[in-house]
Each structure stands twice: as structure tokens, then as C-alpha cells.
Amino acid sequence: MNYEIIGYFGSVAIAISLLVTNVSVLRYLNSVGCTVFAIYGLTIGAYPVVLMNCICIIINIYHIVKIRSSNKRDLTAA
């Protein structure tokens, strides 16, 4: 199997996420791209790629939780 296709898909997902203006959508798309890229890194044995993308996923999850909790607070305050 040509594993480079996985890497290209991850790269495209990350690039598209950076074009989105909605920050929440950006975080979700970026997480998908980082997950695919981490899988690609595992398949080719590029552990620095895996590590960096796992760190990015954790950062994205942190911001998603922060955004969602902020939205819940805004709804209850109204």
C-alpha cells in the first residue's frame, strides 16, 4: 500500500482547517488532520511526526473543551 496517500490526506485536512474562519470547526478539522498524520507517522516509523501531532491533538482538545464550556455558560446566562 502507498502510505504517502495517508500523509497527503492529513496534510490536506490540516491545510483546509487553516482556511476555516470558525474556530470551533478549525479545531475539529485540525484534530482530524493531526490524527491522520500521526497514523501516517506510525506507519513509516517517524516518531517525531507522531509526537508533534499528538501534542497538537491535545492542544486542540483543550481548546474545544474551553470553547464548549464557554458556550454552555453563555446559554445559561441568557
Buried (B, 14 or more C-beta within 10 A) or exposed (E): EEEEEBBBBBBEBBEBBEEBEEEEEBBBBBBBBBBBBBBBBBBEEBEEBBEBBBEBBEBBEEBBEEEEEEEEEEEEEE
